[in-house]
């Protein structure tokens, strides 16, 4: 088996320059989508103190966002495949701006802040917050979870749009590397959220950590409108054959029915989607949420330093993971994604065990930093290959967004109740050690599922077999 050869037309310097301009702008927008999604998670401890929330109250928002995102990304995928990635991105960006401004405005609902006695994990609300409209803090959390869920709806256009656009610009033989780039965008966005948002909240009131990122999205909305095109043909280049799975003829308008039949009747697509769910259980439980609360409750004396270090550790190790595992799938495994994703799942299980024993041995906050950062290496490498490469490979130019919607949507949809409500309940009743162990079986299942696809590659003109 040989890797899919990259045609000379994809190496044309003028083409690469125009492609770089395209994905740099949409990539930055995608990163700021992450900031306007994970600013909430990063500020979880701040919001708990501002509104007098418990971990269960916080879990309402940590459940609503991924649940609605998971539903929306599946249905909006068909819209993105129909309208094109550029238009879909603009719709999403407009909604994200509005919802982040609304969410920040909830600071006005607190008429009198709560009185809280906090000593790490021993946190007692001595006097609840006085909320406008005679609402309790829990009732306000539910209302705010609805607003954050609407934000999730618009957020769902992000991954779909960037995959839809880039599926038309990258050959199948380049997509392992693009999976790494995709991972960089994610991790840069998480740095913006987990590091940038707390820094904003340290010098300004917390609501500016929602308003300022929203302004950045508004600026990038304008740049996408002015400087991004959907296809190479729109920039004056000839049509490129990308070598991925084909749905219909290139000259025909995409029919949603054809896309759905191609994707939803494919065993391979469903197996990859199931693996994506397993990534989600690990990713959403540890790497993308809850660790800021974990740090505050377990290492309160060093929490600010640890949070900044953790944000960067997760980002840097995640980026390295993408650039190790992504090109590995192209160059060593001939554009097969499954073997490398299996490696990712095995690494996740090992890191979770290491994380458990680091606390059992009382090794401290910096040991937790090492374990979660290493976990990010494997999570980001696997997620980038599934969401950034496999969705383009098997969805093709016409079905890339729908494939990404299936993979990403199922990841968030099924992970939501487990990584939101369940984790909030587990940590409040059984402590943080249980939180570290329960995702391990899902990593093992993911490895087994992807092992069944060990030799699978997409089939299409110029693609592998």
DAGIJO-V6509 format. One record per pair of residues at least 12 apart in sequence whose ideal C-beta (glycine too) atoms are under 6 Angstrom apart, sorted by the first residue. I is the first residue (numbers start at 1). J is the second residue. If there is no record, write none. Layout:
i:I j:J
i:I j:J
This chain:
i:1 j:334
i:3 j:173
i:3 j:334
i:3 j:335
i:4 j:172
i:4 j:173
i:4 j:243
i:4 j:335
i:4 j:463
i:4 j:464
i:6 j:171
i:6 j:173
i:9 j:240
i:10 j:171
i:15 j:237
i:18 j:235
i:19 j:169
i:22 j:228
i:23 j:166
i:25 j:223
i:25 j:224
i:25 j:227
i:25 j:228
i:26 j:162
i:26 j:165
i:26 j:228
i:27 j:185
i:28 j:220
i:29 j:220
i:30 j:158
i:30 j:162
i:30 j:185
i:31 j:185
i:31 j:188
i:31 j:189
i:32 j:216
i:32 j:217
i:33 j:155
i:33 j:158
i:34 j:189
i:34 j:190
i:34 j:193
i:35 j:189
i:35 j:192
i:35 j:193
i:35 j:213
i:36 j:96
i:36 j:100
i:36 j:213
i:36 j:217
i:37 j:155
i:38 j:190
i:38 j:193
i:39 j:193
i:39 j:197
i:39 j:209
i:39 j:210
i:39 j:213
i:41 j:289
i:42 j:193
i:42 j:194
i:42 j:197
i:42 j:198
i:42 j:292
i:43 j:197
i:43 j:201
i:43 j:206
i:43 j:209
i:44 j:58
i:44 j:292
i:44 j:293
i:45 j:292
i:45 j:293
i:45 j:296
i:46 j:201
i:46 j:206
i:49 j:116
i:51 j:129
i:51 j:137
i:52 j:114
i:52 j:125
i:52 j:128
i:52 j:129
i:52 j:137
i:53 j:137
i:53 j:141
i:55 j:424
i:55 j:427
i:55 j:428
i:56 j:424
i:57 j:138
i:57 j:141
i:59 j:420
i:59 j:421
i:59 j:424
i:60 j:141
i:60 j:142
i:60 j:145
i:61 j:145
i:61 j:148
i:62 j:289
i:62 j:420
i:63 j:416
i:63 j:420
i:63 j:421
i:64 j:145
i:64 j:148
i:64 j:149
i:65 j:148
i:65 j:152
i:66 j:412
i:66 j:415
i:66 j:416
i:67 j:416
i:68 j:149
i:68 j:152
i:68 j:153
i:69 j:152
i:69 j:155
i:69 j:156
i:69 j:412
i:70 j:409
i:70 j:412
i:70 j:413
i:72 j:153
i:72 j:156
i:73 j:156
i:73 j:405
i:73 j:408
i:73 j:409
i:74 j:405
i:74 j:409
i:76 j:156
i:76 j:157
i:77 j:160
i:77 j:401
i:77 j:402
i:77 j:405
i:78 j:256
i:78 j:402
i:80 j:160
i:80 j:161
i:80 j:164
i:80 j:401
i:81 j:254
i:81 j:259
i:81 j:401
i:81 j:402
i:84 j:230
i:85 j:161
i:85 j:164
i:85 j:165
i:86 j:228
i:86 j:230
i:88 j:157
i:88 j:161
i:89 j:161
i:89 j:224
i:91 j:157
i:92 j:154
i:92 j:157
i:92 j:158
i:93 j:217
i:93 j:221
i:95 j:154
i:96 j:154
i:96 j:217
i:97 j:214
i:97 j:217
i:97 j:218
i:99 j:150
i:99 j:151
i:100 j:210
i:100 j:214
i:101 j:211
i:101 j:214
i:102 j:147
i:103 j:147
i:103 j:210
i:104 j:207
i:104 j:210
i:104 j:211
i:106 j:144
i:107 j:207
i:109 j:131
i:109 j:132
i:110 j:129
i:111 j:130
i:111 j:132
i:112 j:130
i:113 j:129
i:114 j:128
i:114 j:129
i:115 j:127
i:120 j:297
i:120 j:300
i:121 j:297
i:159 j:404
i:159 j:408
i:160 j:401
i:160 j:404
i:160 j:405
i:163 j:391
i:163 j:400
i:163 j:404
i:164 j:400
i:164 j:401
i:167 j:392
i:167 j:397
i:167 j:400
i:168 j:231
i:168 j:397
i:171 j:242
i:171 j:243
i:172 j:243
i:172 j:244
i:172 j:393
i:172 j:463
i:173 j:335
i:175 j:389
i:175 j:392
i:176 j:326
i:176 j:327
i:176 j:329
i:176 j:330
i:176 j:389
i:177 j:326
i:177 j:327
i:178 j:388
i:179 j:326
i:179 j:384
i:179 j:385
i:179 j:388
i:179 j:389
i:180 j:322
i:180 j:323
i:180 j:326
i:182 j:384
i:182 j:388
i:183 j:322
i:183 j:380
i:183 j:384
i:184 j:319
i:187 j:315
i:187 j:318
i:187 j:319
i:190 j:315
i:191 j:311
i:191 j:315
i:194 j:311
i:195 j:308
i:195 j:311
i:197 j:209
i:200 j:212
i:241 j:461
i:241 j:462
i:242 j:397
i:243 j:460
i:243 j:462
i:243 j:463
i:244 j:393
i:244 j:396
i:244 j:458
i:244 j:460
i:244 j:463
i:245 j:394
i:245 j:396
i:245 j:458
i:245 j:460
i:246 j:396
i:246 j:460
i:247 j:259
i:247 j:262
i:247 j:396
i:247 j:398
i:247 j:399
i:254 j:398
i:259 j:399
i:259 j:402
i:262 j:399
i:263 j:399
i:263 j:402
i:263 j:403
i:268 j:456
i:269 j:394
i:271 j:449
i:271 j:453
i:272 j:390
i:273 j:406
i:273 j:407
i:273 j:410
i:274 j:449
i:275 j:446
i:275 j:449
i:275 j:450
i:276 j:386
i:276 j:407
i:276 j:410
i:276 j:411
i:277 j:410
i:277 j:411
i:277 j:414
i:278 j:442
i:278 j:445
i:278 j:446
i:279 j:382
i:279 j:383
i:280 j:411
i:280 j:415
i:281 j:415
i:281 j:439
i:281 j:442
i:282 j:348
i:282 j:379
i:282 j:439
i:282 j:443
i:283 j:379
i:284 j:415
i:284 j:419
i:285 j:419
i:285 j:423
i:285 j:439
i:287 j:375
i:287 j:376
i:287 j:379
i:290 j:423
i:292 j:307
i:294 j:432
i:295 j:307
i:299 j:365
i:302 j:365
i:306 j:365
i:309 j:369
i:310 j:369
i:313 j:369
i:313 j:373
i:314 j:373
i:314 j:376
i:317 j:373
i:317 j:376
i:317 j:377
i:318 j:376
i:318 j:380
i:321 j:377
i:321 j:380
i:321 j:381
i:322 j:380
i:322 j:381
i:322 j:384
i:325 j:340
i:325 j:381
i:326 j:384
i:328 j:340
i:329 j:385
i:335 j:457
i:335 j:464
i:336 j:457
i:337 j:385
i:337 j:389
i:337 j:390
i:338 j:450
i:338 j:453
i:338 j:454
i:339 j:454
i:341 j:382
i:341 j:385
i:341 j:450
i:342 j:447
i:342 j:450
i:342 j:451
i:344 j:378
i:344 j:381
i:344 j:382
i:345 j:443
i:345 j:446
i:345 j:447
i:346 j:447
i:347 j:378
i:348 j:378
i:348 j:443
i:349 j:440
i:349 j:443
i:349 j:444
i:351 j:371
i:351 j:374
i:351 j:375
i:352 j:436
i:352 j:440
i:354 j:371
i:355 j:371
i:355 j:436
i:356 j:436
i:356 j:437
i:358 j:371
i:386 j:407
i:387 j:407
i:387 j:408
i:391 j:403
i:391 j:404
i:391 j:407
i:393 j:458
i:394 j:458
